[in-house]
Amino acid sequence: MKDSELQIDRSCHVLYSKPCKKEILAKITLHYPEVEREVVWEQVQLRYAELLSKWRTDLGGKKNFHNGVGGTYDCIAIMCYYDVCRDVTTFREIEEMEEKLILPTFRKLKFVDCNKPFWRKLMYKAFVRAKSGCDKWHDYEMTVAPYEKN
């Protein structure tokens, strides 16, 4: 089944990312013979559509910053993969998929000394900005401690 044929409400939901689809298909390829792969992938897609039909509709779709690569919808897709393929996959494989989707963003940051005032203030501003996004979409509860110069 093509992604465009997937029956989800695209006014309030988005599709899993291309990197997420690639990770899931790689795991399906690892565990299933070629003749079964398309059927298994379609089962994952149908489970995804089924979950979204019962899911909250206030997550903001494309407008919400949590819904990019490695975000909420990728996590839902990975859990759908696990649900369909739990007999052949391991928890460690699920962790690997998440690491491949989320960690590249953090690796771009390189190493910084978070104790230096510049980086501490920059992190504070980043967390305050993330909190405002969470408050806007009501998708995660987040609190940020007040900034202390010392």
GUZAVEX-291746 format. One record per residue: x, y, z of N, C-alpha, C in turn; residue in three letters; residue number from 1. Coordinates in pm, whole numbers. Each point is the difference from the previous one (the first is absolute). Layout:
N
{n_xx X; n_yy Y; n_zz Z; ca_xx X; ca_yy Y; ca_zz Z; c_xx X; c_yy Y; c_zz Z; rest ALA; nr NUM};
...
This chain:
150
{n_xx 84; n_yy -117; n_zz 0; ca_xx -84; ca_yy 117; ca_zz 0; c_xx 90; c_yy 124; c_zz 0; rest MET; nr 1};
{n_xx -33; n_yy 96; n_zz -83; ca_xx 74; ca_yy 125; ca_zz -6; c_xx -38; c_yy 85; c_zz 121; rest LYS; nr 2};
{n_xx 96; n_yy 81; n_zz 44; ca_xx -27; ca_yy 88; ca_zz 115; c_xx -117; c_yy 93; c_zz -27; rest ASP; nr 3};
{n_xx -14; n_yy 45; n_zz -123; ca_xx -109; ca_yy 92; ca_zz -34; c_xx -137; c_yy -66; c_zz 9; rest SER; nr 4};
{n_xx -5; n_yy -131; n_zz -5; ca_xx -127; ca_yy -73; ca_zz 9; c_xx -41; c_yy -29; c_zz 144; rest GLU; nr 5};
{n_xx 87; n_yy 30; n_zz 93; ca_xx -27; ca_yy -28; ca_zz 140; c_xx -113; c_yy 88; c_zz 50; rest LEU; nr 6};
{n_xx -100; n_yy -59; n_zz 61; ca_xx -120; ca_yy 70; ca_zz 43; c_xx 21; c_yy 62; c_zz 139; rest GLN; nr 7};
{n_xx 63; n_yy 118; n_zz 3; ca_xx 14; ca_yy 74; ca_zz 125; c_xx -54; c_yy 141; c_zz -22; rest ILE; nr 8};
{n_xx -43; n_yy 63; n_zz 107; ca_xx -52; ca_yy 136; ca_zz -8; c_xx 118; c_yy 96; c_zz -6; rest ASP; nr 9};
{n_xx 35; n_yy 44; n_zz -119; ca_xx 119; ca_yy 82; ca_zz -19; c_xx -21; c_yy 145; c_zz 40; rest ARG; nr 10};
{n_xx -121; n_yy 35; n_zz 40; ca_xx -23; ca_yy 135; ca_zz 50; c_xx 54; c_yy 16; c_zz 142; rest SER; nr 11};
{n_xx 17; n_yy -112; n_zz 71; ca_xx 50; ca_yy 8; ca_zz 138; c_xx 113; c_yy -98; c_zz 28; rest CYS; nr 12};
{n_xx 36; n_yy -83; n_zz -94; ca_xx 109; ca_yy -96; ca_zz 19; c_xx 97; c_yy 7; c_zz -118; rest HIS; nr 13};
{n_xx 122; n_yy -47; n_zz 24; ca_xx 98; ca_yy -8; ca_zz -107; c_xx 46; c_yy -144; c_zz -12; rest VAL; nr 14};
{n_xx 63; n_yy -30; n_zz -112; ca_xx 54; ca_yy -132; ca_zz -25; c_xx 136; c_yy -12; c_zz 68; rest LEU; nr 15};
{n_xx 41; n_yy -120; n_zz 32; ca_xx 134; ca_yy -25; ca_zz 52; c_xx 101; c_yy 56; c_zz -100; rest TYR; nr 16};
{n_xx 120; n_yy 27; n_zz 46; ca_xx 102; ca_yy 58; ca_zz -87; c_xx 61; c_yy -106; c_zz -93; rest SER; nr 17};
{n_xx 65; n_yy 47; n_zz -105; ca_xx 67; ca_yy -92; ca_zz -93; c_xx 112; c_yy -79; c_zz 68; rest LYS; nr 18};
{n_xx 82; n_yy 64; n_zz 86; ca_xx 101; ca_yy -81; ca_zz 71; c_xx -62; c_yy -108; c_zz 88; rest PRO; nr 19};
{n_xx -115; n_yy 29; n_zz 60; ca_xx -68; ca_yy -100; ca_zz 82; c_xx -49; c_yy -117; c_zz -86; rest CYS; nr 20};
{n_xx -59; n_yy 33; n_zz -112; ca_xx -46; ca_yy -105; ca_zz -92; c_xx 118; c_yy -88; c_zz -43; rest LYS; nr 21};
{n_xx 113; n_yy 65; n_zz -31; ca_xx 119; ca_yy -73; ca_zz -42; c_xx 46; c_yy -95; c_zz 111; rest LYS; nr 22};
{n_xx 0; n_yy 45; n_zz 124; ca_xx 42; ca_yy -85; ca_zz 114; c_xx -94; c_yy -120; c_zz 16; rest GLU; nr 23};
{n_xx -129; n_yy 25; n_zz -9; ca_xx -97; ca_yy -109; ca_zz 17; c_xx 15; c_yy -102; c_zz -113; rest ILE; nr 24};
{n_xx 12; n_yy 50; n_zz -123; ca_xx 15; ca_yy -92; ca_zz -113; c_xx 129; c_yy -81; c_zz 10; rest LEU; nr 25};
{n_xx 106; n_yy 61; n_zz 54; ca_xx 127; ca_yy -73; ca_zz 18; c_xx -18; c_yy -113; c_zz 100; rest ALA; nr 26};
{n_xx -74; n_yy 24; n_zz 107; ca_xx -23; ca_yy -106; ca_zz 100; c_xx -91; c_yy -110; c_zz -57; rest LYS; nr 27};
{n_xx -98; n_yy 40; n_zz -80; ca_xx -87; ca_yy -100; ca_zz -63; c_xx 84; c_yy -87; c_zz -94; rest ILE; nr 28};
{n_xx 88; n_yy 62; n_zz -76; ca_xx 89; ca_yy -73; ca_zz -91; c_xx 90; c_yy -97; c_zz 77; rest THR; nr 29};
{n_xx 43; n_yy 42; n_zz 116; ca_xx 86; ca_yy -83; ca_zz 83; c_xx -71; c_yy -126; c_zz 50; rest LEU; nr 30};
{n_xx -128; n_yy 10; n_zz 26; ca_xx -72; ca_yy -109; ca_zz 67; c_xx -93; c_yy -83; c_zz -89; rest HIS; nr 31};
{n_xx -36; n_yy 49; n_zz -116; ca_xx -100; ca_yy -71; ca_zz -81; c_xx 53; c_yy -31; c_zz -140; rest TYR; nr 32};
{n_xx -43; n_yy -111; n_zz -58; ca_xx 39; ca_yy -31; ca_zz -139; c_xx -67; c_yy 100; c_zz -95; rest PRO; nr 33};
{n_xx 57; n_yy 12; n_zz -116; ca_xx -46; ca_yy 101; ca_zz -97; c_xx -149; c_yy -8; c_zz -31; rest GLU; nr 34};
{n_xx -54; n_yy -121; n_zz -6; ca_xx -142; ca_yy -15; ca_zz -37; c_xx -94; c_yy 53; c_zz 108; rest VAL; nr 35};
{n_xx 45; n_yy 13; n_zz 124; ca_xx -86; ca_yy 45; ca_zz 109; c_xx 16; c_yy 148; c_zz 33; rest GLU; nr 36};
{n_xx 106; n_yy 63; n_zz -46; ca_xx 34; ca_yy 135; ca_zz 43; c_xx -108; c_yy 103; c_zz -29; rest ARG; nr 37};
{n_xx -54; n_yy -3; n_zz -120; ca_xx -104; ca_yy 98; ca_zz -37; c_xx -124; c_yy -15; c_zz 88; rest GLU; nr 38};
{n_xx -38; n_yy -122; n_zz 28; ca_xx -117; ca_yy -26; ca_zz 84; c_xx 24; c_yy 50; c_zz 143; rest VAL; nr 39};
{n_xx 117; n_yy -26; n_zz 53; ca_xx 34; ca_yy 45; ca_zz 136; c_xx 1; c_yy 153; c_zz 6; rest VAL; nr 40};
{n_xx 62; n_yy 64; n_zz -101; ca_xx 3; ca_yy 147; ca_zz -3; c_xx -142; c_yy 55; c_zz -6; rest TRP; nr 41};
{n_xx -86; n_yy -60; n_zz -79; ca_xx -138; ca_yy 46; ca_zz -8; c_xx -72; c_yy -17; c_zz 134; rest GLU; nr 42};
{n_xx 29; n_yy -106; n_zz 72; ca_xx -60; ca_yy -19; ca_zz 133; c_xx 45; c_yy 111; c_zz 96; rest GLN; nr 43};
{n_xx 128; n_yy 37; n_zz -9; ca_xx 51; ca_yy 110; ca_zz 83; c_xx -73; c_yy 130; c_zz -36; rest VAL; nr 44};
{n_xx -15; n_yy 27; n_zz -129; ca_xx -69; ca_yy 121; ca_zz -44; c_xx -146; c_yy 2; c_zz 49; rest GLN; nr 45};
{n_xx -67; n_yy -113; n_zz -12; ca_xx -140; ca_yy -6; ca_zz 42; c_xx -13; c_yy 18; c_zz 151; rest LEU; nr 46};
{n_xx 93; n_yy -55; n_zz 75; ca_xx 0; ca_yy 18; ca_zz 146; c_xx 23; c_yy 147; c_zz 34; rest ARG; nr 47};
{n_xx 87; n_yy 66; n_zz -75; ca_xx 27; ca_yy 142; ca_zz 19; c_xx -128; c_yy 82; c_zz -23; rest TYR; nr 48};
{n_xx -67; n_yy -27; n_zz -110; ca_xx -125; ca_yy 71; ca_zz -31; c_xx -106; c_yy -27; c_zz 107; rest ALA; nr 49};
{n_xx -6; n_yy -124; n_zz 47; ca_xx -97; ca_yy -36; ca_zz 104; c_xx 27; c_yy 77; c_zz 130; rest GLU; nr 50};
{n_xx 127; n_yy 6; n_zz 40; ca_xx 34; ca_yy 73; ca_zz 123; c_xx -32; c_yy 149; c_zz -13; rest LEU; nr 51};
{n_xx 32; n_yy 57; n_zz -116; ca_xx -26; ca_yy 143; ca_zz -18; c_xx -149; c_yy 31; c_zz -4; rest LEU; nr 52};
{n_xx -81; n_yy -94; n_zz -45; ca_xx -144; ca_yy 24; ca_zz -3; c_xx -57; c_yy 11; c_zz 141; rest SER; nr 53};
{n_xx 71; n_yy -58; n_zz 99; ca_xx -44; ca_yy 6; ca_zz 139; c_xx 81; c_yy 102; c_zz 81; rest LYS; nr 54};
{n_xx 97; n_yy 65; n_zz -64; ca_xx 94; ca_yy 88; ca_zz 69; c_xx -57; c_yy 140; c_zz 13; rest TRP; nr 55};
{n_xx 54; n_yy 76; n_zz 94; ca_xx -43; ca_yy 137; ca_zz 17; c_xx 27; c_yy 81; c_zz -127; rest ARG; nr 56};
{n_xx -81; n_yy 100; n_zz -23; ca_xx 10; ca_yy 76; ca_zz -124; c_xx 56; c_yy 141; c_zz 21; rest THR; nr 57};
{n_xx 53; n_yy 28; n_zz 118; ca_xx 47; ca_yy 135; ca_zz 29; c_xx 152; c_yy 12; c_zz 4; rest ASP; nr 58};
{n_xx 71; n_yy -91; n_zz -67; ca_xx 146; ca_yy 3; ca_zz 5; c_xx 61; c_yy 92; c_zz -105; rest LEU; nr 59};
{n_xx -79; n_yy 59; n_zz -85; ca_xx 49; ca_yy 105; ca_zz -88; c_xx 57; c_yy -42; c_zz -133; rest GLY; nr 60};
{n_xx 8; n_yy -130; n_zz -29; ca_xx 50; ca_yy -44; ca_zz -130; c_xx 136; c_yy 59; c_zz -33; rest GLY; nr 61};
{n_xx 14; n_yy 56; n_zz -119; ca_xx 129; ca_yy 54; ca_zz -47; c_xx 44; c_yy 122; c_zz 80; rest LYS; nr 62};
{n_xx -94; n_yy 72; n_zz 62; ca_xx 34; ca_yy 122; ca_zz 70; c_xx 69; c_yy -24; c_zz 134; rest LYS; nr 63};
{n_xx -13; n_yy -119; n_zz 55; ca_xx 55; ca_yy -28; ca_zz 131; c_xx 145; c_yy -46; c_zz -12; rest ASN; nr 64};
{n_xx 88; n_yy 62; n_zz 78; ca_xx 143; ca_yy -30; ca_zz -11; c_xx 36; c_yy -140; c_zz 49; rest PHE; nr 65};
{n_xx -87; n_yy -70; n_zz 70; ca_xx 26; ca_yy -137; ca_zz 44; c_xx -25; c_yy -102; c_zz -111; rest HIS; nr 66};
{n_xx -53; n_yy 43; n_zz -112; ca_xx -44; ca_yy -95; ca_zz -102; c_xx 94; c_yy -12; c_zz -118; rest ASN; nr 67};
{n_xx 124; n_yy 36; n_zz 16; ca_xx 100; ca_yy -17; ca_zz -104; c_xx 65; c_yy -138; c_zz 9; rest GLY; nr 68};
{n_xx 115; n_yy -15; n_zz -64; ca_xx 73; ca_yy -127; ca_zz 4; c_xx 32; c_yy -36; c_zz 145; rest VAL; nr 69};
{n_xx -35; n_yy -121; n_zz 38; ca_xx 24; ca_yy -46; ca_zz 136; c_xx -104; c_yy 46; c_zz 100; rest GLY; nr 70};
{n_xx -101; n_yy 69; n_zz -48; ca_xx -102; ca_yy 54; ca_zz 90; c_xx -113; c_yy -97; c_zz 29; rest GLY; nr 71};
{n_xx -111; n_yy 56; n_zz 41; ca_xx -115; ca_yy -76; ca_zz 45; c_xx -44; c_yy -105; c_zz -101; rest THR; nr 72};
{n_xx -14; n_yy 38; n_zz -126; ca_xx -55; ca_yy -92; ca_zz -99; c_xx 98; c_yy -111; c_zz -38; rest TYR; nr 73};
{n_xx 128; n_yy 28; n_zz 4; ca_xx 99; ca_yy -106; ca_zz -22; c_xx -8; c_yy -102; c_zz 113; rest ASP; nr 74};
{n_xx -17; n_yy 49; n_zz 121; ca_xx -12; ca_yy -92; ca_zz 114; c_xx -124; c_yy -88; c_zz -14; rest CYS; nr 75};
{n_xx -109; n_yy 58; n_zz -46; ca_xx -123; ca_yy -78; ca_zz -22; c_xx 26; c_yy -106; c_zz -107; rest ILE; nr 76};
{n_xx 67; n_yy 36; n_zz -108; ca_xx 28; ca_yy -96; ca_zz -107; c_xx 89; c_yy -114; c_zz 50; rest ALA; nr 77};
{n_xx 100; n_yy 32; n_zz 80; ca_xx 88; ca_yy -104; ca_zz 53; c_xx -77; c_yy -94; c_zz 92; rest ILE; nr 78};
{n_xx -91; n_yy 56; n_zz 79; ca_xx -81; ca_yy -87; ca_zz 87; c_xx -95; c_yy -88; c_zz -82; rest MET; nr 79};
{n_xx -46; n_yy 51; n_zz -113; ca_xx -83; ca_yy -81; ca_zz -90; c_xx 82; c_yy -115; c_zz -58; rest CYS; nr 80};
{n_xx 124; n_yy 32; n_zz -38; ca_xx 90; ca_yy -106; ca_zz -48; c_xx 17; c_yy -106; c_zz 109; rest TYR; nr 81};
{n_xx 23; n_yy 45; n_zz 122; ca_xx 19; ca_yy -95; ca_zz 110; c_xx -126; c_yy -84; c_zz 21; rest TYR; nr 82};
{n_xx -115; n_yy 64; n_zz -7; ca_xx -126; ca_yy -70; ca_zz 21; c_xx -20; c_yy -110; c_zz -104; rest ASP; nr 83};
{n_xx 33; n_yy 29; n_zz -125; ca_xx -18; ca_yy -97; ca_zz -108; c_xx 110; c_yy -106; c_zz 2; rest VAL; nr 84};
{n_xx 121; n_yy 37; n_zz 34; ca_xx 116; ca_yy -89; ca_zz -14; c_xx 60; c_yy -43; c_zz 134; rest CYS; nr 85};
{n_xx -76; n_yy 5; n_zz 107; ca_xx 57; ca_yy -27; ca_zz 132; c_xx 58; c_yy -140; c_zz 14; rest ARG; nr 86};
{n_xx -45; n_yy -95; n_zz -82; ca_xx 52; ca_yy -136; ca_zz 8; c_xx 143; c_yy -12; c_zz -52; rest ASP; nr 87};
{n_xx 41; n_yy 92; n_zz -86; ca_xx 133; ca_yy -12; ca_zz -62; c_xx 97; c_yy 110; c_zz 39; rest VAL; nr 88};
{n_xx -48; n_yy 106; n_zz 62; ca_xx 87; ca_yy 112; ca_zz 33; c_xx 35; c_yy -1; c_zz 149; rest THR; nr 89};
{n_xx 100; n_yy 79; n_zz 35; ca_xx 41; ca_yy 10; ca_zz 140; c_xx -13; c_yy 145; c_zz 46; rest THR; nr 90};
{n_xx -2; n_yy 18; n_zz 129; ca_xx -5; ca_yy 135; ca_zz 56; c_xx 124; c_yy 79; c_zz -41; rest PHE; nr 91};
{n_xx 114; n_yy -65; n_zz -6; ca_xx 124; ca_yy 67; ca_zz -39; c_xx -10; c_yy 54; c_zz -143; rest ARG; nr 92};
{n_xx -66; n_yy -74; n_zz -90; ca_xx -18; ca_yy 49; ca_zz -138; c_xx -88; c_yy 126; c_zz -1; rest GLU; nr 93};
{n_xx -101; n_yy 2; n_zz 84; ca_xx -86; ca_yy 119; ca_zz 9; c_xx 83; c_yy 119; c_zz 50; rest ILE; nr 94};
{n_xx 83; n_yy -23; n_zz 99; ca_xx 88; ca_yy 106; ca_zz 50; c_xx 94; c_yy 50; c_zz -110; rest GLU; nr 95};
{n_xx 55; n_yy -91; n_zz -78; ca_xx 90; ca_yy 38; ca_zz -110; c_xx -71; c_yy 89; c_zz -101; rest GLU; nr 96};
{n_xx -125; n_yy -34; n_zz -31; ca_xx -76; ca_yy 81; ca_zz -94; c_xx -19; c_yy 142; c_zz 54; rest MET; nr 97};
{n_xx -37; n_yy 12; n_zz 125; ca_xx -17; ca_yy 130; ca_zz 62; c_xx 131; c_yy 77; c_zz 2; rest GLU; nr 98};
{n_xx 110; n_yy -67; n_zz 33; ca_xx 131; ca_yy 66; ca_zz 3; c_xx 37; c_yy 55; c_zz -137; rest GLU; nr 99};
{n_xx -26; n_yy -76; n_zz -104; ca_xx 34; ca_yy 46; ca_zz -135; c_xx -84; c_yy 119; c_zz -42; rest LYS; nr 100};
{n_xx -120; n_yy 12; n_zz 55; ca_xx -87; ca_yy 112; ca_zz -37; c_xx 23; c_yy 124; c_zz 85; rest LEU; nr 101};
{n_xx 30; n_yy -17; n_zz 127; ca_xx 8; ca_yy 114; ca_zz 91; c_xx 143; c_yy 50; c_zz 22; rest ILE; nr 102};
{n_xx 95; n_yy -90; n_zz 17; ca_xx 136; ca_yy 41; ca_zz 37; c_xx 75; c_yy 85; c_zz -103; rest LEU; nr 103};
{n_xx -24; n_yy -14; n_zz -131; ca_xx 75; ca_yy 85; ca_zz -93; c_xx -15; c_yy 149; c_zz 27; rest PRO; nr 104};
{n_xx -115; n_yy 43; n_zz 45; ca_xx -21; ca_yy 141; ca_zz 32; c_xx 91; c_yy 42; c_zz 115; rest THR; nr 105};
{n_xx 10; n_yy -85; n_zz 101; ca_xx 84; ca_yy 34; ca_zz 114; c_xx 149; c_yy -9; c_zz -34; rest PHE; nr 106};
{n_xx 36; n_yy -87; n_zz -91; ca_xx 141; ca_yy -11; ca_zz -39; c_xx 49; c_yy 125; c_zz -72; rest ARG; nr 107};
{n_xx -90; n_yy 70; n_zz -63; ca_xx 38; ca_yy 124; ca_zz -69; c_xx 44; c_yy 107; c_zz 100; rest LYS; nr 108};
{n_xx -45; n_yy -13; n_zz 123; ca_xx 35; ca_yy 99; ca_zz 102; c_xx 147; c_yy -5; c_zz 40; rest LEU; nr 109};
{n_xx 64; n_yy -113; n_zz -26; ca_xx 139; ca_yy -23; ca_zz 43; c_xx 2; c_yy 1; c_zz 154; rest LYS; nr 110};
{n_xx 117; n_yy 22; n_zz 56; ca_xx 11; ca_yy 5; ca_zz 145; c_xx 19; c_yy 145; c_zz 44; rest PHE; nr 111};
{n_xx -75; n_yy 39; n_zz 100; ca_xx 12; ca_yy 134; ca_zz 56; c_xx 7; c_yy -13; c_zz 151; rest VAL; nr 112};
{n_xx 56; n_yy 100; n_zz 62; ca_xx 7; ca_yy 4; ca_zz 146; c_xx -125; c_yy 72; c_zz 49; rest ASP; nr 113};
{n_xx -95; n_yy -77; n_zz 48; ca_xx -129; ca_yy 55; ca_zz 43; c_xx 10; c_yy 83; c_zz 127; rest CYS; nr 114};
{n_xx 116; n_yy 1; n_zz 63; ca_xx 19; ca_yy 79; ca_zz 121; c_xx 43; c_yy 144; c_zz -30; rest ASN; nr 115};
{n_xx 39; n_yy 26; n_zz -123; ca_xx 39; ca_yy 136; ca_zz -37; c_xx -126; c_yy 85; c_zz -16; rest LYS; nr 116};
{n_xx 6; n_yy 125; n_zz 42; ca_xx -120; ca_yy 86; ca_zz -1; c_xx -69; c_yy 11; c_zz -136; rest PRO; nr 117};
{n_xx 76; n_yy 11; n_zz -107; ca_xx -61; ca_yy 12; ca_zz -133; c_xx -87; c_yy -121; c_zz -32; rest PHE; nr 118};
{n_xx 54; n_yy -121; n_zz 18; ca_xx -74; ca_yy -121; ca_zz -35; c_xx -116; c_yy -23; c_zz 95; rest TRP; nr 119};
{n_xx 20; n_yy 36; n_zz 128; ca_xx -107; ca_yy -18; ca_zz 98; c_xx -119; c_yy 89; c_zz -36; rest ARG; nr 120};
{n_xx 29; n_yy 124; n_zz -37; ca_xx -110; ca_yy 92; ca_zz -37; c_xx -64; c_yy -45; c_zz -131; rest LYS; nr 121};
{n_xx 80; n_yy -48; n_zz -95; ca_xx -55; ca_yy -48; ca_zz -127; c_xx -92; c_yy -121; c_zz 22; rest LEU; nr 122};
{n_xx 42; n_yy -92; n_zz 87; ca_xx -85; ca_yy -116; ca_zz 31; c_xx -128; c_yy 44; c_zz 68; rest MET; nr 123};
{n_xx 10; n_yy 96; n_zz 91; ca_xx -119; ca_yy 51; ca_zz 67; c_xx -99; c_yy 55; c_zz -102; rest TYR; nr 124};
{n_xx 49; n_yy 82; n_zz -92; ca_xx -88; ca_yy 57; ca_zz -103; c_xx -62; c_yy -109; c_zz -88; rest LYS; nr 125};
{n_xx 79; n_yy -103; n_zz -33; ca_xx -52; ca_yy -110; ca_zz -83; c_xx -111; c_yy -74; c_zz 74; rest ALA; nr 126};
{n_xx 19; n_yy -24; n_zz 129; ca_xx -103; ca_yy -71; ca_zz 77; c_xx -125; c_yy 85; c_zz 19; rest PHE; nr 127};
{n_xx 17; n_yy 130; n_zz 20; ca_xx -115; ca_yy 89; ca_zz 13; c_xx -79; c_yy 1; c_zz -131; rest VAL; nr 128};
{n_xx 71; n_yy 2; n_zz -112; ca_xx -67; ca_yy -2; ca_zz -131; c_xx -75; c_yy -133; c_zz -20; rest ARG; nr 129};
{n_xx 64; n_yy -111; n_zz 37; ca_xx -65; ca_yy -130; ca_zz -12; c_xx -124; c_yy -7; c_zz 89; rest ALA; nr 130};
{n_xx 9; n_yy 58; n_zz 120; ca_xx -114; ca_yy 1; ca_zz 91; c_xx -117; c_yy 78; c_zz -59; rest LYS; nr 131};
{n_xx 31; n_yy 113; n_zz -67; ca_xx -109; ca_yy 78; ca_zz -60; c_xx -69; c_yy -80; c_zz -110; rest SER; nr 132};
{n_xx 78; n_yy -81; n_zz -73; ca_xx -62; ca_yy -88; ca_zz -100; c_xx -86; c_yy -107; c_zz 64; rest GLY; nr 133};
{n_xx 48; n_yy -57; n_zz 110; ca_xx -79; ca_yy -101; ca_zz 72; c_xx -128; c_yy 61; c_zz 54; rest CYS; nr 134};
{n_xx 9; n_yy 123; n_zz 53; ca_xx -118; ca_yy 67; ca_zz 52; c_xx -100; c_yy 32; c_zz -112; rest ASP; nr 135};
{n_xx 52; n_yy 34; n_zz -115; ca_xx -87; ca_yy 33; ca_zz -114; c_xx -78; c_yy -122; c_zz -47; rest LYS; nr 136};
{n_xx 68; n_yy -115; n_zz -9; ca_xx -65; ca_yy -118; ca_zz -56; c_xx -56; c_yy -94; c_zz 107; rest TRP; nr 137};
{n_xx 32; n_yy 24; n_zz 126; ca_xx -52; ca_yy -84; ca_zz 110; c_xx 31; c_yy -147; c_zz -21; rest HIS; nr 138};
{n_xx 118; n_yy -28; n_zz -55; ca_xx 34; ca_yy -140; ca_zz -28; c_xx 96; c_yy -58; c_zz 103; rest ASP; nr 139};
{n_xx 80; n_yy 83; n_zz 64; ca_xx 92; ca_yy -46; ca_zz 104; c_xx -6; c_yy 100; c_zz 115; rest TYR; nr 140};
{n_xx 14; n_yy -49; n_zz 121; ca_xx 11; ca_yy 87; ca_zz 117; c_xx 148; c_yy 29; c_zz 21; rest GLU; nr 141};
{n_xx 35; n_yy 126; n_zz 15; ca_xx 140; ca_yy 36; ca_zz 16; c_xx 11; c_yy 118; c_zz 94; rest MET; nr 142};
{n_xx 97; n_yy -4; n_zz 90; ca_xx 30; ca_yy 115; ca_zz 86; c_xx 148; c_yy 32; c_zz -14; rest THR; nr 143};
{n_xx 31; n_yy 127; n_zz 7; ca_xx 138; ca_yy 45; ca_zz -11; c_xx 32; c_yy 83; c_zz 124; rest VAL; nr 144};
{n_xx 109; n_yy -36; n_zz 68; ca_xx 42; ca_yy 75; ca_zz 119; c_xx 41; c_yy 141; c_zz -41; rest ALA; nr 145};
{n_xx -19; n_yy 95; n_zz 87; ca_xx 42; ca_yy 138; ca_zz -31; c_xx 151; c_yy 5; c_zz -25; rest PRO; nr 146};
{n_xx 39; n_yy 92; n_zz -85; ca_xx 142; ca_yy 14; ca_zz -32; c_xx 72; c_yy 67; c_zz 117; rest TYR; nr 147};
{n_xx 108; n_yy -60; n_zz 44; ca_xx 83; ca_yy 56; ca_zz 106; c_xx 137; c_yy 31; c_zz -57; rest GLU; nr 148};
{n_xx 38; n_yy 124; n_zz 7; ca_xx 126; ca_yy 42; ca_zz -59; c_xx 120; c_yy -71; c_zz 61; rest LYS; nr 149};
{n_xx -5; n_yy -28; n_zz 127; ca_xx 113; ca_yy -66; ca_zz 68; c_xx -23; c_yy -149; c_zz 10; rest ASN; nr 150};
